[in-house]
């Protein structure tokens, strides 16, 4: 598991420099990550993995009950049931 983080104290400092540094480290680490298939720890979502193809209906029903407005959404999140199916 890799966490990429950069921070700075001065708000006037060049933000692009820090973002570029993070991107450089990210690219330098690519040879060391899993490939074909790309993998992540169970409770650590790697958004570079792409879309979630989990169609398990029990998860969908829990997501619909707990987060019906899909506030906690990203590429890999489980979508709630559409309104017409609830």
LINLINTA-V626480 format. One record per residue. N is the residue number from 1. RES is the residue in one letter. SS is DSSP state (A for helix, B for strand, O for the rest). D_CENTER is the distance of its C-alpha to the mean C-alpha in Angstrom with 1 decimal. Layout:
# LINLINTA-V626480
n->[N,N]
res->[RES,RES]
ss->[SS,SS]
d_center->[D_CENTER,D_CENTER]
This chain:
# LINLINTA-V626480
n->[1,2,3,4,5,6,7,8,9,10,11,12,13,14,15,16,17,18,19,20,21,22,23,24,25,26,27,28,29,30,31,32,33,34,35,36,37,38,39,40,41,42,43,44,45,46,47,48,49,50,51,52,53,54,55,56,57,58,59,60,61,62,63,64,65,66,67,68,69,70,71,72,73,74,75,76,77,78,79,80,81,82,83,84,85,86]
res->[X,X,X,X,X,X,X,X,X,X,X,X,X,X,X,X,X,X,X,X,X,X,X,X,X,X,X,X,X,X,X,X,X,X,X,X,X,X,X,X,X,X,X,X,X,X,X,X,X,X,X,X,X,X,X,X,X,X,X,X,X,X,X,X,X,X,X,X,X,X,X,X,X,X,X,X,X,X,X,X,X,X,X,X,X,X]
ss->[O,O,O,O,O,O,O,O,O,O,O,O,O,O,A,A,A,A,A,A,A,A,A,A,A,A,A,A,A,A,A,A,O,O,O,O,O,O,O,O,O,O,O,O,O,O,A,A,A,O,O,O,O,O,O,O,A,A,A,A,A,A,A,A,A,A,O,O,O,O,O,O,O,O,O,O,O,O,O,O,O,O,A,A,A,O]
d_center->[12.9,12.7,11.9,12.8,14.8,17.8,20.1,23.5,26.4,28.1,26.6,28.9,27.6,26.1,22.4,22.0,23.4,20.6,17.8,19.8,20.2,16.5,16.1,19.2,18.1,14.8,17.2,19.7,17.5,16.7,19.9,18.9,15.7,16.1,16.9,18.3,16.3,13.2,12.4,10.3,11.9,12.1,10.7,8.0,4.7,4.6,3.3,7.0,8.1,8.5,9.7,10.4,14.2,15.1,18.2,19.6,21.6,21.8,18.0,18.4,21.4,19.9,17.0,19.8,21.9,19.4,17.4,19.7,18.6,14.9,14.2,10.9,9.3,6.4,6.8,6.7,8.5,12.2,14.3,17.5,20.9,22.4,25.1,27.9,26.9,26.7]
